[in-house]
């Protein structure tokens, strides 16, 4: 009895001590959301500042900023997992933050080398500073992948008195969305200040962000983090005992594709709506507002998501993907881009719905399944860039939204059929 009582005391103490680390993770989620969208919102200003002489490849090149960023996720996913296994969660987080500082530093270097000679690409000329920024964008994505490899399971599993996993994920999602909402305003009004964009304007704000991230890393180094992947008894699942391939679960495999097209559609609308609006002559203040409201509507949706807890995930996904498809068609054929802004509200709850459906009934394979779903984040690299390539090939952005239409249609399929799990023993 004494050992049982002692164990309960230790467990309760651990739960109380998890509040501080949880708040740190929530703060990191804000940073992740903020810097992800800041990087996307650099597209339009850098298109004007660096790609005015890029010729017919202007949209292809500028959307490569987002492509490079999200390619960091599949690059670092397995590496970060190995770091967690071998070095622990806190060391991996600190490594991710140090990588973040380096990435921001590389992007800042593009401002220092703005006067380097341009490189001929096809019939156009592209400044070398643009390629430096691309390298920084890729490094930034790698850093984000490392951070999220730790943050997501930590928030879901780490016990905090008075909360459930759903509550904790909702809080983290809300802070993430606050970051994504303020990011377009930060880029349009603070970094570039309403004047003609110049790459030199990146230097000071990126340097300040480097200092902020450094302070966060220093604070994190002084905090004890519990192991979020341990079971209630403190034991971890031995991966060697899991003999089935995670790809043998059909609903998970289709779920990875669903995450791929969802993230691709989310980022395509959030980043490329600005480029489309810019092309058809919308004022900068207006298209900055469009991006802010798009990400802001995702914040509203996530804050209200708790009221949908009793509605099955497949129903949530079916309704939101259907409405998103109709809004995309409307925006595409009328070029009324405010309709695309409304898609943000629909996208706000899709991640949670897809994630829950994809890992349903995986049992001890749930952790591996969660890791596999992170591969789908690469959709944020591929699809927005393909849209940019299509815009150059077609000469405008209007019909490129067909890519998003196809994405929403697949999500409807997953909500109707694809989510159904096979009756297999795990």
ZIPEUR-V458212 format. One record per residue. PHI is phi in whole degrees, -180 to 180 (none if undefined). OMEGA is omega as a letter, one per 40 degrees, with the letter a starting at -180 (999 if undefined). NEAR is the number of other C-alpha atoms within 12 Angstrom. Layout:
PHI|OMEGA|NEAR ; PHI|OMEGA|NEAR
This chain:
none|a|7 ; -64|i|8 ; -65|i|9 ; -63|i|11 ; -63|i|11 ; -63|i|12 ; -63|i|16 ; -63|i|16 ; -63|i|14 ; -63|a|17 ; -64|i|23 ; -64|i|18 ; -64|i|17 ; -63|i|25 ; -62|i|26 ; -65|a|20 ; -74|a|21 ; -79|a|30 ; -63|i|27 ; -61|i|25 ; -59|i|33 ; -61|i|39 ; -65|i|27 ; -62|a|29 ; -64|i|41 ; -63|i|34 ; -62|i|31 ; -66|i|38 ; -64|i|37 ; -62|a|33 ; -62|a|39 ; -60|a|39 ; -64|a|36 ; -62|a|32 ; -72|i|41 ; -61|a|46 ; -78|i|45 ; -55|a|43 ; -62|i|47 ; -66|a|48 ; -73|i|46 ; -71|a|45 ; -58|a|47 ; -63|i|42 ; -63|a|40 ; -73|i|44 ; -61|i|35 ; -74|a|27 ; -80|a|30 ; -119|a|41 ; -117|a|35 ; -65|a|25 ; -112|a|23 ; -81|i|28 ; 70|a|23 ; -73|a|26 ; -98|a|30 ; -58|a|39 ; -72|i|43 ; -60|a|35 ; -72|a|40 ; -69|i|46 ; -74|i|47 ; -69|i|40 ; -60|i|48 ; -71|i|52 ; -58|a|42 ; -62|a|37 ; -60|a|46 ; -75|i|45 ; -71|i|36 ; -65|a|42 ; -66|i|41 ; -66|i|35 ; -66|a|27 ; -101|a|34 ; -55|a|36 ; -68|i|22 ; -62|a|25 ; -64|i|37 ; -62|i|33 ; -65|i|19 ; -61|i|24 ; -61|a|30 ; -65|a|23 ; -94|a|13 ; -115|i|18 ; 97|a|23 ; -72|a|37 ; -67|i|36 ; -61|i|29 ; -66|i|35 ; -61|a|41 ; -64|i|36 ; -61|i|33 ; -62|i|40 ; -68|i|41 ; -65|i|32 ; -63|i|33 ; -64|i|43 ; -62|i|35 ; -62|a|30 ; -62|i|36 ; -63|i|44 ; -65|i|33 ; -65|i|31 ; -63|i|42 ; -65|i|33 ; -61|i|32 ; -60|i|34 ; -73|a|34 ; -73|a|24 ; -112|a|24 ; -66|a|28 ; -93|i|18 ; -65|a|18 ; -60|i|15 ; -80|i|21 ; -109|i|19 ; -78|i|16 ; -130|a|19 ; 62|i|13 ; -94|a|13 ; -108|i|19 ; -125|a|23 ; -125|i|33 ; -62|i|31 ; -62|i|26 ; -59|i|33 ; -64|a|45 ; -70|i|31 ; -62|i|30 ; -64|i|41 ; -60|i|38 ; -61|i|31 ; -63|i|35 ; -64|i|47 ; -64|i|37 ; -62|i|38 ; -64|i|46 ; -63|i|46 ; -60|i|40 ; -64|i|43 ; -64|i|49 ; -62|i|42 ; -64|a|42 ; -62|a|45 ; -73|i|42 ; -61|i|44 ; -93|a|46 ; -63|a|44 ; -59|i|38 ; -67|i|32 ; -61|a|38 ; -65|a|40 ; -69|a|31 ; -103|a|28 ; -65|a|38 ; -75|i|37 ; -132|a|30 ; -53|i|20 ; 83|a|13 ; -129|i|21 ; -113|i|17 ; -62|i|25 ; -63|i|27 ; -61|a|26 ; -64|i|33 ; -66|i|36 ; -66|i|34 ; -62|a|30 ; -64|i|36 ; -63|i|41 ; -65|i|34 ; -65|i|33 ; -60|a|38 ; -71|i|42 ; -61|i|36 ; -62|a|32 ; -68|a|42 ; -74|a|37 ; -81|a|34 ; -60|i|38 ; -61|i|44 ; -64|i|33 ; -59|a|30 ; -69|a|39 ; -73|a|36 ; -102|a|25 ; -102|a|20 ; -67|a|32 ; -105|i|31 ; 54|i|20 ; 77|i|20 ; -107|i|18 ; -58|a|20 ; -62|i|28 ; -132|a|29 ; -62|i|38 ; -63|a|27 ; -71|i|31 ; -77|a|38 ; -60|a|26 ; -65|a|22 ; -63|i|27 ; -68|i|36 ; -65|i|27 ; -63|i|18 ; -63|i|29 ; -61|i|29 ; -64|a|21 ; -61|i|21 ; -63|i|34 ; -61|i|25 ; -64|i|18 ; -61|i|26 ; -63|i|30 ; -65|i|19 ; -65|a|20 ; -62|a|30 ; -64|a|22 ; -98|a|16 ; -110|i|24 ; -81|i|20 ; -112|i|33 ; -72|i|30 ; -86|a|31 ; -74|a|33 ; -94|i|31 ; -76|i|20 ; -77|a|17 ; -58|i|20 ; -86|a|14 ; 90|a|15 ; -94|i|11 ; -101|i|17 ; -70|i|20 ; -80|a|16 ; -59|a|15 ; -68|i|12 ; -84|a|12 ; -97|a|18 ; -98|a|15 ; -80|i|19 ; -78|i|19 ; -65|a|30 ; -78|i|23 ; -77|i|20 ; -92|a|33 ; -59|a|28 ; -67|i|35 ; -73|i|40 ; -58|i|34 ; -67|i|34 ; -69|i|45 ; -62|i|39 ; -64|i|34 ; -63|i|45 ; -63|i|41 ; -58|a|40 ; -75|i|41 ; -65|a|52 ; -63|i|39 ; -60|i|41 ; -68|a|51 ; -60|a|48 ; -72|i|48 ; -59|i|50 ; -69|a|53 ; -64|a|51 ; -101|a|52 ; -85|i|52 ; -60|i|53 ; -67|a|45 ; -67|i|44 ; -64|a|42 ; -62|i|33 ; -62|a|27 ; -65|a|26 ; -91|i|19 ; 91|i|14 ; -71|a|21 ; -62|a|18 ; -59|i|33 ; -61|a|23 ; -74|a|23 ; -73|i|34 ; -66|i|41 ; -65|i|32 ; -58|a|39 ; -64|i|47 ; -63|a|40 ; -70|i|36 ; -61|i|43 ; -71|i|48 ; -67|i|38 ; -67|i|33 ; -68|i|37 ; -62|i|34 ; -60|a|29 ; -62|a|33 ; -72|i|36 ; -66|a|28 ; -89|a|21 ; -62|a|32 ; -63|i|24 ; -75|a|16 ; -101|a|21 ; -58|a|20 ; -86|i|11 ; -92|a|16 ; -56|a|20 ; -59|a|30 ; -66|i|35 ; -69|i|27 ; -57|a|34 ; -67|a|42 ; -64|a|32 ; -66|a|29 ; -68|i|33 ; -69|i|44 ; -66|i|31 ; -64|i|27 ; -62|i|40 ; -63|a|36 ; -65|i|27 ; -65|i|33 ; -65|i|41 ; -60|i|29 ; -62|i|25 ; -66|a|31 ; -69|a|28 ; -82|i|20 ; -103|a|16 ; 57|i|27 ; -89|a|22 ; -71|i|38 ; -65|i|30 ; -66|i|28 ; -67|i|46 ; -58|a|39 ; -65|i|36 ; -64|a|45 ; -57|i|45 ; -64|i|33 ; -70|a|43 ; -71|a|51 ; -60|a|40 ; -107|a|44 ; -68|a|44 ; -56|a|41 ; -62|a|36 ; -65|a|38 ; -64|a|47 ; -59|a|40 ; -65|a|34 ; -68|a|41 ; -72|a|46 ; -99|a|35 ; -61|i|30 ; 65|i|25 ; -85|i|31 ; 56|a|20 ; -67|i|25 ; -91|a|30 ; -59|a|27 ; -63|i|33 ; -64|i|33 ; -63|i|36 ; -62|i|37 ; -65|i|36 ; -63|a|34 ; -64|i|41 ; -65|i|44 ; -61|a|34 ; -64|i|37 ; -62|i|43 ; -60|i|39 ; -58|i|39 ; -66|i|45 ; -87|a|41 ; -75|a|35 ; -71|i|42 ; -62|i|49 ; -68|i|40 ; -60|i|34 ; -66|i|44 ; -65|i|42 ; -60|i|28 ; -64|i|28 ; -62|i|31 ; -68|a|28 ; -68|a|20 ; -88|i|19 ; 92|i|22 ; -160|a|27 ; -95|a|36 ; -55|a|34 ; -81|i|26 ; -69|i|37 ; -70|i|42 ; -58|i|30 ; -59|i|36 ; -69|i|45 ; -59|i|37 ; -63|i|26 ; -60|a|36 ; -65|i|41 ; -65|i|30 ; -64|i|33 ; -64|i|46 ; -62|i|32 ; -60|a|27 ; -63|i|41 ; -71|a|35 ; -89|a|23 ; -130|a|21 ; -62|a|28 ; -73|a|37 ; -67|a|27 ; -84|i|26 ; -72|i|20 ; -84|i|13 ; -121|i|15 ; -84|i|14 ; -111|999|20
